[in-house]
């Protein structure tokens, strides 16, 4: 299942608890083992982007 969080897409696989997160352009953001912590993953990604990191 795909779910949108603003400019991010999250792929939820029914066979695992992990969630893969991508930008809407398809750039991988990361994988979060705990779906309740997606917000922290997105926050860390945005901080890296603001600092000019990959």
GINORBEL-V310745 format. One record per residue. N is the residue number from 0. RES is the residue in one letter. PHI is phi as a letter, one per 40 degrees, with the letter a starting at -180 (999 if undefined). PSI is psi in whole degrees, -180 to 180 (NA if undefined). BURIAL is + if it has 24 or more other C-alpha atoms within 12 Angstrom, else -. Layout:
n:N res:RES phi:PHI psi:PSI burial:BURIAL
n:N res:RES phi:PHI psi:PSI burial:BURIAL
This chain:
n:0 res:X phi:999 psi:138 burial:-
n:1 res:X phi:b psi:140 burial:-
n:2 res:X phi:b psi:139 burial:-
n:3 res:X phi:c psi:135 burial:-
n:4 res:X phi:b psi:89 burial:-
n:5 res:X phi:f psi:-124 burial:-
n:6 res:X phi:c psi:17 burial:-
n:7 res:X phi:b psi:149 burial:+
n:8 res:X phi:b psi:134 burial:+
n:9 res:X phi:b psi:130 burial:+
n:10 res:X phi:b psi:115 burial:+
n:11 res:X phi:b psi:121 burial:-
n:12 res:X phi:c psi:124 burial:-
n:13 res:X phi:c psi:-20 burial:-
n:14 res:X phi:c psi:-9 burial:-
n:15 res:X phi:b psi:167 burial:-
n:16 res:X phi:c psi:-14 burial:-
n:17 res:X phi:c psi:153 burial:-
n:18 res:X phi:b psi:126 burial:+
n:19 res:X phi:c psi:134 burial:+
n:20 res:X phi:b psi:135 burial:+
n:21 res:X phi:b psi:156 burial:+
n:22 res:X phi:c psi:164 burial:-
n:23 res:X phi:c psi:-16 burial:-
n:24 res:X phi:c psi:-5 burial:-
n:25 res:X phi:g psi:2 burial:-
n:26 res:X phi:c psi:128 burial:-
n:27 res:X phi:c psi:134 burial:-
n:28 res:X phi:c psi:-42 burial:+
n:29 res:X phi:i psi:-179 burial:+
n:30 res:X phi:b psi:133 burial:+
n:31 res:X phi:b psi:117 burial:+
n:32 res:X phi:c psi:-26 burial:-
n:33 res:X phi:b psi:108 burial:-
n:34 res:X phi:d psi:-24 burial:-
n:35 res:X phi:c psi:-9 burial:-
n:36 res:X phi:b psi:20 burial:-
n:37 res:X phi:c psi:-38 burial:+
n:38 res:X phi:d psi:-41 burial:-
n:39 res:X phi:c psi:-38 burial:-
n:40 res:X phi:c psi:-45 burial:+
n:41 res:X phi:c psi:-39 burial:+
n:42 res:X phi:c psi:-44 burial:-
n:43 res:X phi:c psi:-40 burial:-
n:44 res:X phi:c psi:-46 burial:+
n:45 res:X phi:c psi:-37 burial:-
n:46 res:X phi:c psi:-41 burial:-
n:47 res:X phi:c psi:-41 burial:-
n:48 res:X phi:c psi:-41 burial:-
n:49 res:X phi:c psi:-31 burial:-
n:50 res:X phi:c psi:-1 burial:-
n:51 res:X phi:g psi:13 burial:-
n:52 res:X phi:c psi:170 burial:-
n:53 res:X phi:c psi:NA burial:-
